[in-house]
Amino acid sequence: MKFFEVKNPPAGGKKSKARVGVIHTAHGDIHTPAFVPVATKGTLKTIPPREFQEIGVEVAFVNTFHLVAHPGAKVIQKFGGIHAYAKLGIPLMSDSAGFQVFSLGGGDSQKRIKTHEGEEVPVKKISEEGVLFRAPRDGKEILFTPELSMKYQQQIGADLIMAFDECIYHGADYQYTKQATERTHRWLQRCIKAQKKSASAKGYGEAKQYLYGIIQGGTFKDLRQESAKFVAEQATPGVAIGGVAIGETKKEIREQLRWVAPYLPEDKPVHLLGIGQSDDILDAVRYGVDTFDCVEPTRLARNGIVYCSKSDFEQFARVDLGASKYLKEKGPIQKGCRCYTCQNFSLSFIHHLFKERELLGYYLATWHNLYSFAEFFRNLREQIAAGKI
């Protein structure tokens, strides 16, 4: 069975490269286009794994840097990998720690960056060898190289793994962006070599892992296109687009996608890192993107913000559960929504939970947001299959 099957190839017109497909993994199939909620430290916050199927979650994203920092990749490996350790019975993607590489100082020592979870991570040194971090938990130094990133991800055991890259900070000048992009290309080749060398070694390779090369290039058209050409030509099963969500405007995001779209492979799945707003997703699938990861739906839910839409493909409106006007609202978050939250609880009660900081509120809000995204993508696949996108 092929790793990636395109069920509805694009019609070939200039307007859309949208397609419907299936990614086959050892832990199940992923129907694309698909959203990949982020389970950074091995848990999709507030949601028990046994409820993934009911919600419609087919895949999740774990973060290598955080799992190496604690509990450690070796610990996870001893438990049989992250699926067994965290009881995550669905396909998983893992980051390479590349997101944690970008620094506002262009790689100068002791610069601090914010991860997508809001934590600050000191980057001590970026060199051709790799990146030296200081762990936020205990201050110990952690070295990441392409070879170590592959080793850690193999020990963690995700199905879809990312090549180690240098995620370029927004505003970097041309020369720095060029150097960092070329270094990312060299690191990709080292990742490919390292994965091939260690996949058959004892303790690794029990389940097939599929490596994605990452396109960089910052905000420069020629560098983006050169990177897209290079990555697409490499012997990796998948391709990812990185760095488009680091401070860019929506216009810049679309420009960068438009630049690389002609070079995206037709026979490999394409992942867009860090994008999670419905209007961005709609445009990205037209450029040939298959999967998306973002913390937004779950993070907003924990902050009392839930989604509400008037139609399947309208940008989600946001409802602030803390607003006092909802205290007497007998209806659900969204009329007609079939999620567990909307089928069982009033908006008034959920408002009450957030006002009182009751943990159940985080669970119910997260359930609704994840279900809303699952429904959005299900409808999106139907629209693409019908030739409407």
C-alpha positions in Angstrom: 0.0 0.0 0.0 1.3 3.4 -0.9 2.1 5.9 1.9 0.0 8.6 0.2 -2.9 8.2 -2.1 -4.6 11.0 -3.9 -8.3 10.2 -4.2 -9.4 13.3 -6.1 -6.6 14.8 -8.1 -6.8 18.5 -8.9 -8.7 19.2 -12.2 -5.6 20.8 -13.6 -6.9 24.4 -13.8 -4.9 27.4 -12.6 -7.4 28.3 -9.9 -7.0 25.4 -7.5 -4.6 22.5 -6.6 -7.0 21.3 -3.9 -7.1 17.5 -3.6 -8.6 14.8 -1.4 -6.3 12.0 -0.3 -5.3 9.4 2.4 -2.1 9.1 4.3 -1.6 5.5 5.4 0.4 4.8 8.7 0.9 2.0 11.1 -1.5 3.6 13.5 -4.3 4.3 11.1 -5.3 6.4 8.1 -5.4 10.2 7.9 -8.0 11.6 5.4 -6.8 14.8 3.8 -7.1 17.7 3.9 -6.8 17.2 7.7 -6.2 19.3 10.8 -3.5 18.2 13.2 -4.2 19.4 16.8 -1.1 19.9 18.9 -0.4 17.5 21.8 2.9 19.2 22.6 4.0 17.1 25.6 2.1 13.9 24.7 -1.4 15.1 25.7 -4.1 16.9 23.8 -4.9 19.1 26.7 -8.1 18.2 28.7 -9.2 15.5 26.2 -8.8 11.8 27.0 -7.4 9.8 24.1 -10.4 7.5 24.1 -12.6 10.4 22.9 -10.5 11.2 19.8 -12.6 9.0 17.5 -15.9 10.5 18.7 -14.6 14.0 18.2 -13.1 13.2 14.8 -9.5 13.7 15.6 -7.4 11.4 13.3 -3.9 12.7 13.9 -2.0 14.8 16.5 1.3 16.6 16.7 3.8 16.1 19.5 6.9 18.2 20.2 10.3 16.6 20.3 12.0 19.3 22.2 9.6 19.2 25.1 9.5 15.4 25.2 13.3 15.2 25.2 13.5 17.8 28.0 11.0 15.7 30.0 10.4 12.8 30.4 13.2 12.0 27.9 13.2 10.2 24.6 14.8 7.1 26.2 12.1 6.8 28.8 9.4 7.0 26.1 11.2 4.4 24.1 11.3 2.0 27.1 7.6 2.2 27.4 7.2 1.2 23.7 7.1 4.7 22.1 4.8 7.7 22.6 1.7 5.8 21.4 2.0 3.3 24.2 3.3 5.7 26.7 0.5 8.3 26.3 -2.1 5.9 25.0 -2.5 7.9 21.8 -4.0 5.4 19.5 -3.9 7.6 16.4 -1.2 8.5 13.8 1.2 11.1 15.2 3.5 13.8 13.8 6.5 15.0 15.7 8.4 18.3 15.4 12.1 18.2 15.0 12.8 21.1 17.5 13.2 23.3 14.5 10.6 25.7 15.7 12.6 26.2 18.8 15.6 27.2 16.8 14.5 30.5 15.5 15.9 33.5 17.5 15.2 37.1 17.4 18.9 37.8 17.5 19.7 35.8 14.4 21.3 33.0 16.4 23.4 35.0 18.8 24.2 33.3 22.1 21.8 33.5 25.0 18.9 34.9 23.0 15.6 33.8 24.3 12.7 32.8 22.1 9.0 32.1 22.8 7.6 28.7 21.8 4.0 28.3 20.6 3.1 27.3 24.1 4.4 30.7 25.4 7.5 29.3 27.1 10.9 31.0 26.7 13.7 28.8 25.5 17.3 29.9 25.6 19.2 29.2 22.4 22.9 29.3 23.4 24.4 28.6 20.0 23.4 27.8 16.4 26.2 26.3 14.3 26.7 24.0 11.4 26.8 21.1 13.9 23.3 22.0 15.3 21.7 24.0 18.1 22.6 24.1 21.8 19.6 24.8 24.0 19.2 25.3 27.8 16.1 23.4 28.9 13.4 25.6 30.5 12.6 23.0 33.2 16.0 22.5 34.9 18.5 24.6 32.9 20.5 21.7 31.6 22.0 22.0 28.2 20.4 20.0 25.3 22.2 19.6 22.0 20.1 19.1 18.9 21.8 18.1 15.6 20.1 16.6 12.6 21.4 13.2 13.7 20.2 13.6 17.3 16.8 14.9 16.1 16.3 11.8 14.0 17.4 9.6 16.9 15.1 11.3 19.4 12.1 11.2 17.0 12.8 7.5 16.3 12.8 6.8 20.1 9.6 8.8 20.5 8.1 6.8 17.7 5.8 9.2 15.9 4.6 8.1 12.4 5.4 11.3 10.6 8.6 13.0 11.5 10.1 16.4 10.6 13.6 17.1 9.4 15.7 19.3 11.6 15.6 22.9 10.2 16.4 26.4 11.2 13.1 28.3 11.5 14.0 31.8 10.5 12.9 34.7 12.6 10.6 37.3 11.0 12.5 40.3 9.7 15.7 38.5 9.0 17.7 40.1 6.2 18.4 38.4 2.9 22.0 37.3 3.7 21.0 35.7 7.0 17.9 34.1 5.5 20.0 32.7 2.6 22.6 31.2 5.0 20.0 29.7 7.3 18.0 28.2 4.4 21.1 26.6 2.9 22.0 25.2 6.3 18.5 23.8 6.5 19.1 22.0 3.2 22.4 20.6 4.4 20.7 19.5 7.6 17.9 17.8 5.6 20.5 15.7 3.8 22.1 14.7 7.1 18.6 13.8 8.4 17.9 11.5 5.4 21.3 9.8 5.9 20.9 9.5 9.7 17.4 8.0 9.3 18.5 5.4 6.8 21.4 4.4 9.0 19.5 4.0 12.2 16.1 2.8 11.0 17.2 -0.8 11.0 19.3 -0.6 14.2 18.1 -2.3 17.4 15.4 -0.4 19.2 14.4 1.6 16.1 12.3 1.1 13.1 9.7 -1.2 14.6 7.0 0.9 13.0 7.6 2.7 9.7 8.3 6.4 10.1 8.0 8.8 7.2 10.3 11.8 7.0 9.2 15.3 5.8 11.7 17.8 4.5 10.9 21.4 5.4 10.9 24.4 3.0 12.3 27.6 4.4 13.4 30.8 2.7 11.8 33.5 4.8 10.0 36.3 3.0 12.2 36.3 -0.1 10.6 34.8 -3.3 13.8 33.5 -4.8 14.9 31.8 -1.6 11.5 30.3 -1.0 11.4 28.9 -4.6 14.9 27.6 -4.4 14.1 25.9 -1.1 10.9 24.4 -2.5 12.7 23.0 -5.5 15.4 21.5 -3.4 13.2 19.9 -0.7 10.7 18.5 -3.3 13.6 16.7 -5.1 14.9 15.0 -2.0 14.1 11.4 -1.2 11.6 12.1 1.6 8.0 10.7 1.6 6.6 14.1 2.6 7.2 17.9 2.3 6.4 20.6 4.9 6.3 24.4 4.5 7.9 26.1 7.5 8.3 29.7 8.8 5.2 31.2 7.2 3.5 31.8 10.6 6.3 33.5 12.3 5.1 37.1 12.4 3.8 37.3 8.9 0.6 39.0 7.8 -2.1 37.1 6.0 -1.0 38.7 2.8 2.6 37.5 3.3 1.4 34.0 4.1 -0.5 33.8 0.9 2.4 35.3 -1.1 4.8 32.6 0.2 2.3 29.8 -0.5 1.8 31.2 -4.0 5.6 31.3 -4.6 6.1 27.6 -3.7 2.9 26.1 -5.0 4.2 25.3 -8.5 7.0 23.3 -7.0 5.0 21.2 -4.5 5.1 17.5 -5.4 2.0 15.8 -6.7 2.8 12.4 -5.2 3.7 13.5 -1.7 1.6 14.9 1.2 2.3 18.6 1.9 2.1 19.9 5.5 1.9 23.5 6.5 3.4 24.2 9.9 1.6 26.5 12.4 -1.5 27.6 10.4 -4.9 27.2 12.0 -7.4 29.9 10.9 -10.1 28.8 8.6 -9.6 31.5 5.9 -5.9 30.7 5.8 -6.7 27.0 5.5 -9.1 27.5 2.6 -6.6 29.4 0.6 -3.8 27.0 1.5 -5.6 23.9 0.2 -6.1 25.7 -3.1 -2.3 25.8 -3.3 -2.0 22.1 -2.7 -1.5 21.8 1.1 -2.9 18.6 2.7 -2.4 18.9 6.5 -2.2 21.7 9.0 -1.1 21.9 12.6 -1.8 24.7 15.1 -2.4 25.2 18.8 -5.1 27.8 18.2 -8.3 25.7 18.7 -7.2 24.2 22.0 -5.4 27.2 23.4 -8.4 29.5 22.7 -10.7 27.0 24.3 -8.6 27.0 27.5 -8.9 30.8 27.5 -12.7 30.7 27.2 -13.0 31.3 23.4 -15.0 29.0 21.3 -15.9 28.9 17.6 -19.2 29.6 16.0 -19.9 29.7 12.3 -23.0 30.5 10.2 -21.9 28.2 7.3 -19.4 25.4 6.7 -16.9 27.7 4.9 -17.3 31.0 6.6 -14.4 32.1 8.8 -15.1 31.0 12.4 -16.6 33.7 14.6 -15.3 33.7 18.2 -17.5 33.6 21.2 -16.1 34.8 24.5 -17.6 32.5 27.2 -16.7 35.0 29.9 -19.1 37.7 28.5 -21.9 38.4 31.1 -24.6 38.4 28.4 -24.4 34.6 28.3 -25.3 34.0 31.9 -29.0 33.5 31.1 -28.5 31.9 27.6 -30.4 28.6 27.6 -29.2 27.5 24.2 -25.9 25.8 23.3 -22.7 27.4 22.0 -24.0 26.8 18.4 -27.4 25.7 17.4 -27.3 22.6 15.3 -23.9 21.6 16.5 -23.7 17.8 17.2 -20.7 17.9 19.5 -21.0 16.5 23.1 -20.8 20.0 24.6 -23.6 21.5 22.5 -25.8 18.5 22.8 -25.7 18.5 26.6 -24.9 21.9 28.1 -26.2 25.4 27.9 -24.1 28.4 27.2 -25.1 29.7 30.6 -23.6 26.7 32.3 -20.4 26.9 30.4 -20.1 30.6 31.1 -20.6 29.7 34.8 -17.8 27.2 34.6 -15.3 29.7 33.2 -16.3 32.4 35.7 -15.6 29.9 38.5 -12.5 28.5 36.8 -13.9 25.0 36.9 -11.8 22.5 35.0 -14.8 21.0 33.3 -15.2 24.2 31.3 -11.8 23.7 29.6 -12.8 20.2 28.6 -16.2 21.2 27.2 -14.8 24.2 25.3 -11.9 22.2 23.9 -14.3 19.4 22.8 -16.4 21.9 20.9 -13.5 23.6 19.2 -11.9 20.3 18.1 -15.2 19.0 16.8 -15.9 22.2 14.9 -12.5 21.8 13.2 -13.2 18.2 12.4 -16.5 19.1 10.9 -15.0 21.9 8.9 -12.4 19.6 7.4 -15.0 16.9 6.7 -17.1 19.4 4.8 -14.0 20.7 3.1 -13.1 17.3 1.8 -16.7 16.9 0.5 -16.5 20.3 -1.3 -13.2 19.4 -2.9 -14.5 16.0 -4.1 -17.5 17.7 -5.6 -15.2 20.1 -7.5 -16.4 23.2 -5.7 -13.0 24.2 -4.3 
